Amino acid sequence: MTSPRLVFLDRGTLSPGTRLRRPAFDHDVVVHDRTAPDQVAGRIAGASIVITNKVRIGADALDAAPGLRLIAVAATGTDVIDLAACTARGITVCNIRDYARHTVPEHTFALIFALRRSLLAYADAVRAGRWQAAGQFCFFDHPIRDLVGSRLGIIGDGALGRAVGRIGAALGLDVVFAAHKGRSVAGAQGMGPLYTDFDRVLETADILTLHAPLIEPGPHGPGTRHMIGRPEFARMARRPLLINTARGGLVDETALVEALEAGQISGAGFDVATAEPPAPDHPLMRIAGRPDVIITPHIAWAAEEAIQTLADQLIDLIEAFMAGRPRNVVAGPGAGS
């Protein structure tokens, strides 16, 4: 019997120091650091198992791989995969879960602390000689705010949003979770007193942080793309910080630039963008040099401990599938397991 072929399309998206053990079954493996869109079909042809992190796999590419049985996504989000096409072809798709429950919340608060206390702005000023020019023991060029007593509005109540809420409560913030956009708390079955109307969160939060998936609008609802846009910025009466460590596209980035320039928000910390890497003329790059903005290159997930947990879970999932016990299935045979 021919050994199954395992193809990893973008090993370069995991850090070089990450240990990726070989699955405990006979197999052939082909590892690519990166894969361009026009290379996908050729590289997965003949594969039984494909691993991808950010390389898109659509129906056309799947047609070139009749022997493909499993796509293991080295991430939680599966928007890079045509799930309907996989289901139609009997291909199982599984993903990684809960590996980032510490690293993303910690990065979220790193952005919050740095922006509320203007840490990068002051560090830049010191390097530029401002301390000597001030002629005294300190200077006050940028705002500094404590966190205690501020309202933290969280949009997204999954594992990451809830972890952020626990840290916020421990730091003395008033933590509120937003109900689904467009749905009143009274009409949201099961949400109860733990949730606050979406618009009310926008109006009263001092800090807003996003932890929701990117869902395109469709027959089942409006989705989450551009859930924060011009109308939402106009409601932000307390000029909050806006933090996005979730997905590019949740925020209308052009409206974000306008909101900063108009003073509707006091700052922004973004780890994600609609295009990664963003082009030089991308809206986020236009504001990256502002003292009230921090842009990081999609690294909230990337603590060494988190990436190693992801890599270990990835191989665990492949081994479980080959043993007839698929886990974390999002599409295809065994979905929901």
C-alpha positions as CSV (number, residue, x, y, z in Angstrom):
1,M,0.0,0.0,0.0
2,T,1.3,3.4,-0.9
3,S,2.1,5.7,2.0
4,P,-0.2,8.8,2.3
5,R,1.5,12.0,1.1
6,L,1.4,15.0,3.4
7,V,1.9,18.4,1.9
8,F,2.5,21.5,4.1
9,L,1.9,24.6,1.9
10,D,3.3,27.3,4.1
11,R,5.6,26.1,6.8
12,G,7.2,29.5,6.8
13,T,4.2,30.9,8.7
14,L,5.4,29.1,11.8
15,S,8.5,30.4,13.5
16,P,11.8,28.7,12.6
17,G,12.2,27.5,16.2
18,T,8.9,25.6,16.3
19,R,9.3,21.9,16.6
20,L,7.0,20.0,14.2
21,R,7.2,16.3,15.0
22,R,6.6,13.7,12.3
23,P,3.2,12.0,12.5
24,A,3.4,8.5,14.0
25,F,2.4,6.6,10.8
26,D,4.1,5.8,7.6
27,H,3.9,8.7,5.2
28,D,5.7,10.8,2.7
29,V,6.0,14.5,3.4
30,V,6.6,17.5,1.3
31,V,7.2,20.9,3.0
32,H,7.0,24.3,1.3
33,D,7.9,27.5,3.1
34,R,5.5,29.5,0.9
35,T,3.0,28.7,-1.9
36,A,1.7,31.2,-4.4
37,P,-1.9,31.0,-5.5
38,D,-0.9,29.6,-8.9
39,Q,1.1,26.9,-7.3
40,V,-1.6,25.4,-5.1
41,A,-3.2,23.0,-7.5
42,G,0.1,21.5,-8.6
43,R,1.4,21.1,-5.1
44,I,-1.6,19.4,-3.6
45,A,-2.1,17.0,-6.6
46,G,-1.4,13.5,-5.3
47,A,-1.7,14.6,-1.6
48,S,-3.8,12.7,0.9
49,I,-3.3,15.3,3.6
50,V,-2.7,19.0,3.2
51,I,-1.6,21.5,5.9
52,T,-2.2,25.2,5.3
53,N,-2.2,28.2,7.5
54,K,-2.9,31.1,5.2
55,V,-2.8,29.6,1.7
56,R,-6.2,29.6,0.1
57,I,-7.6,26.4,-1.3
58,G,-10.6,26.7,-3.6
59,A,-12.7,24.4,-5.6
60,D,-10.5,24.6,-8.7
61,A,-7.4,23.5,-6.7
62,L,-9.4,20.7,-5.0
63,D,-10.3,19.3,-8.5
64,A,-6.6,18.7,-9.0
65,A,-6.4,16.5,-5.9
66,P,-8.8,13.6,-6.2
67,G,-7.1,11.7,-3.5
68,L,-7.2,14.4,-0.9
69,R,-8.8,13.3,2.4
70,L,-7.9,15.9,5.0
71,I,-7.1,19.6,5.1
72,A,-5.6,20.5,8.4
73,V,-5.7,24.3,9.0
74,A,-2.8,25.5,11.1
75,A,-5.0,28.2,12.6
76,T,-8.5,28.6,14.1
77,G,-10.0,30.6,11.2
78,T,-10.9,28.6,8.2
79,D,-11.9,31.4,5.8
80,V,-9.1,30.4,3.4
81,I,-10.8,27.1,2.6
82,D,-13.8,26.6,0.4
83,L,-15.7,24.5,3.0
84,A,-18.7,23.8,0.8
85,A,-16.5,22.4,-1.9
86,C,-14.7,20.2,0.6
87,T,-17.9,18.9,2.0
88,A,-19.2,18.1,-1.5
89,R,-16.0,16.1,-2.2
90,G,-16.0,14.3,1.1
91,I,-12.8,16.1,2.3
92,T,-12.5,16.6,6.0
93,V,-11.4,20.0,7.2
94,C,-10.1,20.5,10.8
95,N,-8.7,23.4,12.6
96,I,-6.7,24.4,15.7
97,R,-8.5,25.6,18.8
98,D,-7.7,27.3,22.1
99,Y,-4.0,27.5,21.5
100,A,-4.0,31.3,21.8
101,R,-6.0,31.7,25.1
102,H,-3.0,33.4,26.8
103,T,-1.1,35.0,24.0
104,V,-3.9,37.0,22.4
105,P,-5.3,38.5,25.6
106,E,-1.7,39.4,26.8
107,H,-1.0,41.1,23.5
108,T,-4.4,42.9,23.7
109,F,-3.4,44.4,27.1
110,A,0.1,45.2,25.9
111,L,-1.5,47.4,23.3
112,I,-3.9,48.9,25.9
113,F,-1.2,49.7,28.4
114,A,1.1,51.1,25.8
115,L,-1.6,53.4,24.3
116,R,-3.2,54.5,27.5
117,R,0.2,55.5,28.9
118,S,1.7,56.7,25.6
119,L,4.7,54.5,26.2
120,L,6.0,54.4,22.6
121,A,5.4,58.1,22.1
122,Y,7.5,58.9,25.2
123,A,10.2,56.4,24.3
124,D,10.4,58.0,20.8
125,A,10.6,61.4,22.4
126,V,13.5,60.4,24.7
127,R,15.4,59.0,21.8
128,A,14.8,62.3,19.9
129,G,16.4,64.3,22.8
130,R,13.1,65.7,24.2
131,W,14.0,65.0,27.8
132,Q,17.1,67.1,27.7
133,A,15.2,69.9,25.9
134,A,12.5,69.8,28.6
135,G,15.0,71.1,31.2
136,Q,13.3,69.3,34.1
137,F,12.8,65.8,35.6
138,C,9.8,65.0,33.3
139,F,7.6,66.3,30.5
140,F,4.0,66.0,29.6
141,D,3.8,65.9,25.8
142,H,1.4,62.9,25.6
143,P,-1.7,61.9,27.6
144,I,-1.4,59.3,30.4
145,R,-4.4,57.5,31.7
146,D,-4.9,54.8,34.4
147,L,-7.0,51.8,33.6
148,V,-8.8,51.4,37.0
149,G,-12.4,52.5,36.8
150,S,-12.4,52.7,33.0
151,R,-15.1,50.8,31.0
152,L,-13.8,48.0,28.8
153,G,-16.2,47.0,26.1
154,I,-15.6,43.6,24.6
155,I,-17.1,42.6,21.2
156,G,-16.9,38.8,21.0
157,D,-17.5,36.4,23.9
158,G,-15.6,33.4,22.9
159,A,-12.6,32.0,24.8
160,L,-10.4,35.0,23.9
161,G,-13.0,37.7,24.7
162,R,-13.7,36.1,28.0
163,A,-10.0,35.8,28.9
164,V,-9.7,39.5,28.2
165,G,-12.7,40.2,30.4
166,R,-11.1,38.3,33.3
167,I,-7.9,40.2,33.0
168,G,-9.8,43.5,32.7
169,A,-11.8,42.7,35.9
170,A,-8.6,41.8,37.8
171,L,-7.2,45.2,36.8
172,G,-10.2,47.1,38.1
173,L,-11.9,47.9,34.8
174,D,-15.7,47.9,34.4
175,V,-16.1,45.1,31.9
176,V,-19.1,44.8,29.6
177,F,-19.7,42.4,26.7
178,A,-21.6,43.6,23.7
179,A,-24.8,41.9,22.6
180,H,-24.9,41.0,18.9
181,K,-25.0,44.0,16.7
182,G,-28.6,44.9,15.8
183,R,-30.1,42.8,18.5
184,S,-31.4,44.2,21.7
185,V,-30.5,42.4,24.9
186,A,-34.2,41.9,25.7
187,G,-34.6,40.1,22.4
188,A,-31.4,38.0,22.6
189,Q,-32.5,34.7,24.1
190,G,-30.1,33.4,26.7
191,M,-28.0,36.5,26.8
192,G,-29.5,38.0,29.9
193,P,-27.9,40.5,32.2
194,L,-24.3,39.6,31.3
195,Y,-24.6,41.5,28.0
196,T,-25.1,45.1,27.1
197,D,-26.7,46.5,23.9
198,F,-24.1,46.9,21.2
199,D,-24.8,50.6,20.7
200,R,-24.7,51.2,24.4
201,V,-21.3,49.6,24.6
202,L,-20.1,51.9,21.8
203,E,-21.5,54.9,23.6
204,T,-20.1,54.2,27.1
205,A,-16.8,52.4,26.6
206,D,-13.4,54.0,27.3
207,I,-11.7,51.0,25.6
208,L,-13.2,48.8,22.9
209,T,-11.6,45.5,22.0
210,L,-12.6,43.1,19.2
211,H,-12.6,39.3,19.5
212,A,-15.1,38.3,16.9
213,P,-14.7,36.2,13.8
214,L,-14.9,37.7,10.3
215,I,-18.2,36.5,8.8
216,E,-19.3,37.7,5.4
217,P,-22.9,38.9,5.0
218,G,-25.2,36.2,3.7
219,P,-28.7,34.6,3.9
220,H,-28.2,33.9,7.6
221,G,-27.4,37.4,8.7
222,P,-25.5,40.6,8.1
223,G,-22.1,39.1,9.1
224,T,-19.3,41.0,10.9
225,R,-17.5,42.7,8.0
226,H,-17.2,46.4,8.8
227,M,-19.1,46.0,12.0
228,I,-17.3,49.1,13.1
229,G,-17.7,51.9,10.5
230,R,-18.7,55.5,10.2
231,P,-22.0,55.2,12.0
232,E,-20.4,53.3,14.9
233,F,-17.5,55.7,15.3
234,A,-20.1,58.5,15.5
235,R,-21.6,56.8,18.5
236,M,-18.3,56.7,20.5
237,A,-19.0,59.5,22.9
238,R,-16.1,58.8,25.2
239,R,-13.5,58.7,22.5
240,P,-12.3,55.2,23.3
241,L,-9.2,53.3,22.3
242,L,-10.0,50.8,19.7
243,I,-8.1,47.5,19.8
244,N,-8.3,44.8,17.1
245,T,-6.4,41.6,17.5
246,A,-9.1,39.5,15.8
247,R,-9.6,39.9,12.1
248,G,-8.9,42.5,9.4
249,G,-12.2,43.6,7.9
250,L,-14.1,43.9,11.2
251,V,-13.3,47.6,11.0
252,D,-13.8,49.8,8.0
253,E,-10.2,51.0,7.8
254,T,-10.9,54.1,5.8
255,A,-13.5,55.1,8.5
256,L,-10.9,54.4,11.1
257,V,-8.5,56.9,9.6
258,E,-11.3,59.5,9.5
259,A,-12.3,58.8,13.1
260,L,-8.7,59.4,14.3
261,E,-8.4,62.6,12.3
262,A,-11.8,63.8,13.6
263,G,-10.9,62.9,17.2
264,Q,-13.8,60.4,17.6
265,I,-11.4,57.9,19.1
266,S,-8.3,58.5,21.2
267,G,-6.1,55.9,19.6
268,A,-6.0,52.5,17.9
269,G,-4.0,49.3,18.4
270,F,-4.3,46.9,15.5
271,D,-2.6,43.6,14.9
272,V,-4.6,42.7,11.8
273,A,-5.4,44.2,8.4
274,T,-7.6,43.5,5.4
275,A,-4.4,42.9,3.4
276,E,-1.4,41.3,5.1
277,P,1.2,42.6,4.5
278,P,-0.6,45.9,3.8
279,A,0.6,47.9,0.8
280,P,2.4,51.2,1.5
281,D,-0.8,53.2,0.6
282,H,-3.0,51.0,2.8
283,P,-5.1,53.0,5.3
284,L,-3.3,51.5,8.3
285,M,0.0,52.5,6.9
286,R,-1.2,56.1,6.6
287,I,-1.7,56.3,10.4
288,A,1.1,54.0,11.5
289,G,3.4,56.9,12.4
290,R,0.9,58.6,14.7
291,P,1.8,58.7,18.5
292,D,-1.7,57.4,19.3
293,V,-1.5,54.4,17.0
294,I,0.3,51.0,17.3
295,I,0.3,48.6,14.4
296,T,1.8,45.2,14.9
297,P,2.3,42.6,12.2
298,H,-0.3,39.9,13.1
299,I,1.7,38.6,16.0
300,A,-0.8,38.5,18.8
301,W,-1.0,34.7,18.4
302,A,2.8,34.3,18.1
303,A,4.2,33.7,21.6
304,E,6.6,30.8,21.4
305,E,4.5,28.8,23.8
306,A,1.4,29.3,21.7
307,I,3.0,28.4,18.4
308,Q,4.4,25.2,19.9
309,T,1.0,24.3,21.3
310,L,-0.5,24.9,17.8
311,A,2.2,22.7,16.2
312,D,1.6,19.9,18.6
313,Q,-2.1,20.0,18.3
314,L,-1.8,20.1,14.5
315,I,0.0,16.7,14.4
316,D,-2.4,15.3,17.1
317,L,-5.3,16.1,14.7
318,I,-3.7,14.5,11.8
319,E,-2.9,11.4,13.8
320,A,-6.4,11.2,15.2
321,F,-7.9,11.5,11.7
322,M,-5.7,8.6,10.4
323,A,-6.7,6.6,13.4
324,G,-10.4,7.1,12.5
325,R,-11.1,9.5,15.3
326,P,-11.3,13.0,13.6
327,R,-11.4,16.0,15.9
328,N,-12.1,19.7,15.5
329,V,-13.9,19.0,12.3
330,V,-15.4,22.1,10.6
331,A,-16.4,20.6,7.2
332,G,-16.8,17.3,5.5
333,P,-17.3,13.9,7.1
334,G,-17.5,14.1,10.8
335,A,-18.3,17.8,10.9
336,G,-19.1,19.0,14.5
337,S,-16.8,16.4,16.1
